Amino acid sequence: MRGRILVALLMVMLLAPAPGANVSFYPAQFSQAFMFEIAKGNVPGHSLLDKFGGNPSIDILDGFVTVWSGDFLPGGTQTYVPPTTARVHDLTSSSAADEGTEVTSGTATGGSLNTIEDSGGFAGSPVATDMIFNDTQMLIGEIISVAPNVITTNGWFNPSNGDDTVYTVSGDSYRIVRAASTGAAAVHVSGSNLFRQATEEFVILNGLGDRPTVNEYVRMNRSRVFGSGTGPGNAGHLTFTAQVDNTVSLGIVEGANQTLHTVFSIPVDQTLYLYSYRAALSKKTPGSAVIVLRVGTLNTPTGVNNIGYTTDTMALVISGTSAASVSLPFIRLPGGLDVWVEASVDSNDVGVAAGFQGVLVHDSVGG
């Protein structure tokens, strides 16, 4: 089902991690109040993770497949296959309306929580509603007003952690971007490089043409649309395709404006404490599915070290819609591991949505 996926629970089964899974149950006292402080950005080195995605149509013969939207993306597949090594990725759209223009770029000479300064002036005649990217600190803002040497924005925002208390400083590189058509103008993408270090960037769309990433990615975790023309967002399917391997690592379904990708690669300098996961099914006729939460190394194309340990599993039976949400005892997952959800169904055309939640703790604060 391409539309909404509604939900109700029949049965849940909890399994212990397999031997050697390199995970542990961490008896941390993450109270609701403490979690709220993390969400507000008041706990240094901590951030909340909510990873979710969906697969609108899984069939019996598909077996266990990754819960992501790959089957509906040009060049995508039911089961997610990452690149063979860290690759530059080409971003493209299935619609010419998804296109942005770089108005100008430069180096800031100062700034604040909602301004950026350039003592040499801003070339290209930027205007209100243009987007401005701070490529040094990975910040984004929408232009409110333009003066000869100062641009005022609606504030700065970090798409990776939601931090809106940051500001531009002297020496930061910036780009000003404008929608060139009715669709999406640019996206933010985050993932991991060859050494599983967190990597991110802003990429300007080029319509039907390819736009290569600046960085190389061995995993891609999430992407979101920023800036659009008169339309509500991306007019076509957006895909990140690994050069050389020619496999789709990430994509945004038409009109979704962000990825639906229940896969996450934990940065090597962080630890993930997993505390819940959920799944939902949708189908017009009765059926059932098994949902599996896995940790390990996801679908290596060479098959070497392709190990995914079953951390938890649930079974759902549907007659219309069905769902489950399972609490976990803060399973400790060290950096460098992949976490993902798979589903297998007993009838055709079953829609599956899933997600998991956790707390990311940076090693610098004792992750």
C-alpha positions as CSV (number, residue, x, y, z in Angstrom):
1,M,0.0,0.0,0.0
2,R,1.4,3.4,-1.1
3,G,-0.6,5.5,1.4
4,R,-0.9,5.4,5.1
5,I,0.0,2.3,7.1
6,L,-2.3,2.0,10.2
7,V,-1.7,-0.4,13.0
8,A,-2.7,-3.0,16.0
9,L,-0.8,-5.7,17.9
10,L,-1.4,-9.5,17.9
11,M,1.8,-11.0,19.2
12,V,5.3,-10.0,20.3
13,M,8.3,-12.3,20.9
14,L,11.6,-11.1,22.5
15,L,14.8,-12.9,21.8
16,A,18.2,-12.6,23.5
17,P,21.1,-11.5,21.3
18,A,23.1,-14.2,19.6
19,P,26.5,-15.2,21.0
20,G,29.2,-12.9,19.6
21,A,26.8,-10.2,18.6
22,N,28.9,-7.6,20.3
23,V,25.9,-6.0,22.0
24,S,25.0,-5.7,25.7
25,F,22.1,-4.6,27.8
26,Y,23.1,-1.4,29.5
27,P,21.4,-0.7,32.9
28,A,21.3,3.1,32.4
29,Q,18.7,5.2,34.2
30,F,17.4,7.1,31.2
31,S,14.4,8.8,32.9
32,Q,11.8,10.6,30.8
33,A,13.0,13.9,32.3
34,F,16.6,13.1,31.2
35,M,15.5,12.2,27.7
36,F,13.6,15.5,27.5
37,E,16.8,17.4,28.4
38,I,18.6,15.5,25.7
39,A,15.9,16.5,23.2
40,K,16.3,20.2,24.3
41,G,20.1,20.0,23.7
42,N,21.0,20.4,27.3
43,V,23.1,17.2,27.7
44,P,26.5,17.5,26.0
45,G,27.5,14.6,23.8
46,H,24.0,13.0,23.7
47,S,21.4,13.0,21.0
48,L,18.1,11.1,20.3
49,L,17.7,8.8,17.3
50,D,14.4,8.0,15.7
51,K,14.9,6.0,12.5
52,F,11.9,5.0,10.4
53,G,11.0,3.8,7.0
54,G,8.5,1.8,4.9
55,N,8.2,-0.6,2.1
56,P,4.8,-0.2,0.4
57,S,4.6,-3.7,-1.2
58,I,6.4,-6.9,-0.1
59,D,5.5,-10.3,-1.7
60,I,5.9,-13.9,-0.4
61,L,8.7,-14.8,-2.7
62,D,10.8,-11.8,-1.6
63,G,11.8,-13.5,1.6
64,F,13.3,-11.3,4.3
65,V,13.8,-7.8,2.8
66,T,15.0,-4.5,4.3
67,V,12.2,-2.1,5.3
68,W,13.0,0.8,3.0
69,S,11.5,2.4,-0.1
70,G,14.1,1.1,-2.5
71,D,11.7,-1.0,-4.6
72,F,9.9,2.2,-5.7
73,L,13.0,4.1,-6.6
74,P,14.6,4.1,-10.1
75,G,17.4,1.5,-9.9
76,G,16.4,0.5,-6.3
77,T,15.9,-3.0,-5.0
78,Q,13.7,-4.7,-2.3
79,T,16.8,-5.6,-0.2
80,Y,19.2,-2.7,0.5
81,V,22.7,-3.2,-0.9
82,P,25.4,-0.8,0.2
83,P,28.4,0.1,-2.0
84,T,31.4,-2.2,-2.0
85,T,33.5,0.5,-0.5
86,A,33.2,4.3,0.2
87,R,32.0,5.9,-3.0
88,V,31.1,9.3,-4.4
89,H,27.4,9.2,-5.1
90,D,25.4,10.8,-7.9
91,L,22.2,12.6,-6.9
92,T,19.5,12.8,-9.5
93,S,15.8,13.2,-9.8
94,S,13.2,11.5,-12.1
95,S,11.7,15.1,-12.6
96,A,13.4,18.1,-14.3
97,A,11.5,20.3,-11.8
98,D,13.9,19.3,-9.0
99,E,16.6,21.8,-9.6
100,G,18.5,24.4,-7.7
101,T,20.9,27.2,-8.6
102,E,23.9,28.4,-6.7
103,V,23.4,32.2,-6.5
104,T,26.8,32.8,-4.9
105,S,29.3,31.5,-2.4
106,G,32.0,32.9,-0.2
107,T,33.6,33.0,3.2
108,A,31.9,34.7,6.2
109,T,33.7,37.5,8.1
110,G,31.3,37.2,11.0
111,G,27.8,36.3,12.1
112,S,25.3,35.6,14.9
113,L,22.5,33.3,15.7
114,N,20.5,34.6,12.8
115,T,23.0,36.6,10.6
116,I,26.0,36.1,8.3
117,E,28.4,38.8,7.4
118,D,30.7,39.2,4.4
119,S,32.7,42.4,4.4
120,G,33.3,42.0,0.6
121,G,29.5,42.0,0.0
122,F,27.3,39.2,-1.4
123,A,27.5,38.7,-5.2
124,G,24.6,37.3,-7.3
125,S,21.9,39.5,-5.8
126,P,20.5,37.1,-3.1
127,V,16.9,37.7,-2.1
128,A,14.5,36.8,0.7
129,T,13.4,33.1,0.6
130,D,16.8,32.0,-0.8
131,M,18.4,29.3,1.3
132,I,21.9,29.7,2.7
133,F,24.1,26.8,3.6
134,N,27.0,27.0,6.0
135,D,29.2,24.2,4.6
136,T,31.7,24.5,7.5
137,Q,29.4,23.8,10.4
138,M,26.6,22.1,8.3
139,L,24.0,24.8,9.1
140,I,21.0,26.0,7.1
141,G,18.9,29.1,7.2
142,E,16.3,30.9,5.0
143,I,17.1,34.4,4.1
144,I,14.7,37.1,5.6
145,S,16.5,40.2,4.5
146,V,19.6,41.3,2.6
147,A,21.9,44.3,3.4
148,P,25.1,45.1,1.6
149,N,27.3,43.2,4.0
150,V,24.9,41.4,6.3
151,I,22.2,38.8,5.6
152,T,19.5,38.1,8.2
153,T,18.1,34.6,8.3
154,N,15.2,32.9,10.2
155,G,18.0,31.3,12.4
156,W,20.6,28.6,11.9
157,F,19.7,24.9,12.1
158,N,21.8,21.8,12.0
159,P,19.8,19.0,10.1
160,S,21.8,16.2,11.8
161,N,21.1,17.0,15.4
162,G,18.4,19.7,15.3
163,D,20.6,22.2,17.1
164,D,19.3,25.7,16.6
165,T,21.6,27.4,19.1
166,V,24.6,27.6,16.7
167,Y,25.8,30.6,14.8
168,T,28.0,31.5,11.8
169,V,31.5,32.7,12.6
170,S,34.4,34.3,10.6
171,G,36.0,31.8,8.2
172,D,32.9,29.7,7.6
173,S,32.3,28.8,4.0
174,Y,28.8,29.5,2.7
175,R,26.6,29.0,-0.4
176,I,23.3,30.7,-1.3
177,V,20.9,28.6,-3.2
178,R,17.6,29.3,-5.0
179,A,15.0,27.0,-6.5
180,A,15.3,27.0,-10.3
181,S,12.0,25.3,-10.9
182,T,8.8,24.2,-9.0
183,G,10.4,21.2,-7.2
184,A,13.1,20.7,-4.7
185,A,16.3,22.8,-4.8
186,A,18.7,20.9,-2.6
187,V,19.1,18.2,0.0
188,H,21.1,17.4,3.1
189,V,22.6,13.9,3.3
190,S,24.3,12.2,6.2
191,G,26.1,8.9,6.5
192,S,29.5,7.3,7.2
193,N,32.8,7.4,5.3
194,L,35.2,4.4,4.8
195,F,36.3,4.6,8.5
196,R,32.7,4.8,9.7
197,Q,33.1,8.4,10.7
198,A,30.0,10.6,10.5
199,T,30.0,12.5,7.2
200,E,27.4,15.0,5.8
201,E,26.9,17.7,3.2
202,F,24.4,19.8,1.3
203,V,23.9,18.8,-2.4
204,I,22.2,21.1,-5.0
205,L,19.8,19.2,-7.3
206,N,20.4,19.2,-11.1
207,G,17.0,18.0,-12.3
208,L,17.4,14.9,-14.5
209,G,21.2,15.3,-14.5
210,D,23.6,13.8,-12.0
211,R,25.1,15.9,-9.2
212,P,28.0,14.1,-7.5
213,T,28.6,14.3,-3.7
214,V,31.7,16.0,-2.5
215,N,32.3,13.2,0.1
216,E,32.6,9.4,-0.3
217,Y,30.1,7.3,1.6
218,V,30.2,3.6,2.6
219,R,26.8,4.1,4.3
220,M,24.1,6.7,3.8
221,N,21.7,7.2,6.8
222,R,19.3,10.0,6.0
223,S,18.5,12.7,3.5
224,R,16.0,15.6,3.6
225,V,14.8,18.2,1.1
226,F,15.6,21.9,1.8
227,G,14.3,24.6,-0.4
228,S,11.7,24.3,-3.1
229,G,9.9,26.3,-5.7
230,T,6.1,26.7,-5.8
231,G,5.6,23.0,-5.3
232,P,5.4,21.2,-1.9
233,G,8.8,19.6,-2.3
234,N,10.5,17.0,-4.5
235,A,8.5,16.6,-7.7
236,G,10.2,13.3,-8.6
237,H,12.0,10.4,-7.0
238,L,15.4,11.4,-5.8
239,T,18.2,8.8,-5.7
240,F,21.8,8.6,-4.5
241,T,23.6,6.1,-6.7
242,A,27.1,4.8,-5.9
243,Q,29.6,5.5,-8.7
244,V,31.3,2.3,-10.0
245,D,28.9,0.0,-8.1
246,N,25.8,1.6,-9.7
247,T,23.7,0.6,-6.6
248,V,21.2,2.9,-5.0
249,S,22.3,3.7,-1.4
250,L,19.5,6.2,-0.5
251,G,16.4,7.8,-2.0
252,I,13.5,10.0,-1.4
253,V,10.1,9.0,-2.9
254,E,8.2,11.6,-4.8
255,G,6.6,14.2,-2.5
256,A,8.0,12.6,0.7
257,N,10.7,15.2,1.2
258,Q,12.8,12.8,3.3
259,T,14.1,9.3,3.2
260,L,12.0,6.3,4.5
261,H,15.0,4.1,5.3
262,T,15.0,1.9,8.4
263,V,18.8,1.4,8.3
264,F,21.4,3.2,10.5
265,S,25.2,3.0,10.6
266,I,26.5,4.0,14.0
267,P,29.4,6.4,13.8
268,V,32.6,4.9,15.0
269,D,33.0,7.5,17.8
270,Q,29.5,7.0,19.2
271,T,27.5,4.4,21.1
272,L,23.8,3.7,20.5
273,Y,21.6,2.7,23.4
274,L,18.6,1.1,21.6
275,Y,15.4,1.4,23.7
276,S,12.5,0.6,21.4
277,Y,11.4,-0.5,17.9
278,R,8.0,-0.7,16.1
279,A,6.4,-2.1,13.0
280,A,3.1,-1.8,11.2
281,L,1.4,-3.7,8.4
282,S,-1.4,-2.8,6.0
283,K,-3.3,-5.1,3.6
284,K,-6.9,-5.4,2.3
285,T,-7.0,-9.1,3.0
286,P,-5.8,-11.2,6.0
287,G,-2.1,-12.1,6.2
288,S,0.9,-12.1,8.5
289,A,4.5,-11.0,8.7
290,V,7.6,-11.6,10.8
291,I,9.6,-8.4,11.6
292,V,13.2,-8.8,12.6
293,L,15.5,-6.2,14.2
294,R,19.1,-6.9,13.2
295,V,22.5,-5.6,14.3
296,G,25.8,-6.4,12.5
297,T,27.1,-5.7,9.0
298,L,24.4,-5.2,6.5
299,N,24.3,-7.1,3.2
300,T,28.0,-6.7,2.1
301,P,28.0,-7.2,-1.7
302,T,31.0,-9.5,-1.5
303,G,29.4,-11.7,1.2
304,V,32.5,-11.4,3.4
305,N,31.6,-10.7,7.1
306,N,28.0,-10.4,6.1
307,I,26.6,-11.1,9.5
308,G,23.3,-9.8,10.9
309,Y,22.5,-10.9,14.5
310,T,18.8,-11.1,15.4
311,T,18.5,-8.7,18.3
312,D,14.7,-8.9,18.5
313,T,11.7,-10.2,16.5
314,M,8.0,-9.8,16.4
315,A,5.1,-11.5,14.5
316,L,2.1,-9.6,13.3
317,V,-1.2,-10.9,11.9
318,I,-3.4,-8.6,9.9
319,S,-6.9,-8.2,8.7
320,G,-6.7,-4.7,7.4
321,T,-4.1,-3.2,9.6
322,S,-1.8,-4.3,12.5
323,A,1.0,-2.9,14.6
324,A,3.4,-3.4,17.5
325,S,5.7,-1.3,19.6
326,V,8.4,-3.1,21.7
327,S,10.4,-1.6,24.6
328,L,14.0,-2.7,24.8
329,P,16.3,-2.5,27.9
330,F,18.7,0.0,26.4
331,I,20.8,-2.4,24.3
332,R,24.3,-1.0,24.0
333,L,25.6,-1.0,20.4
334,P,29.2,0.2,19.8
335,G,30.1,2.4,16.9
336,G,30.8,0.9,13.5
337,L,27.8,-1.5,13.6
338,D,24.7,-1.3,11.3
339,V,21.2,-1.5,12.7
340,W,18.3,-2.3,10.4
341,V,14.8,-3.9,10.2
342,E,13.7,-6.7,7.9
343,A,10.3,-8.2,7.1
344,S,9.0,-11.4,5.6
345,V,5.3,-11.9,4.7
346,D,3.0,-14.8,3.9
347,S,0.9,-13.1,1.2
348,N,1.5,-10.6,-1.6
349,D,1.3,-6.8,-1.6
350,V,1.8,-6.3,2.1
351,G,2.8,-2.8,3.1
352,V,5.3,-2.6,6.0
353,A,6.5,0.4,8.1
354,A,9.0,0.1,10.9
355,G,11.3,2.2,13.0
356,F,13.6,2.1,16.1
357,Q,14.7,4.6,18.7
358,G,17.7,5.1,20.8
359,V,20.2,7.5,22.5
360,L,23.5,8.3,20.8
361,V,26.3,9.0,23.2
362,H,29.6,10.4,22.0
363,D,32.8,8.7,23.2
364,S,34.1,12.0,24.5
365,V,31.5,11.9,27.3
366,G,31.9,8.2,28.1
367,G,29.7,6.5,25.5
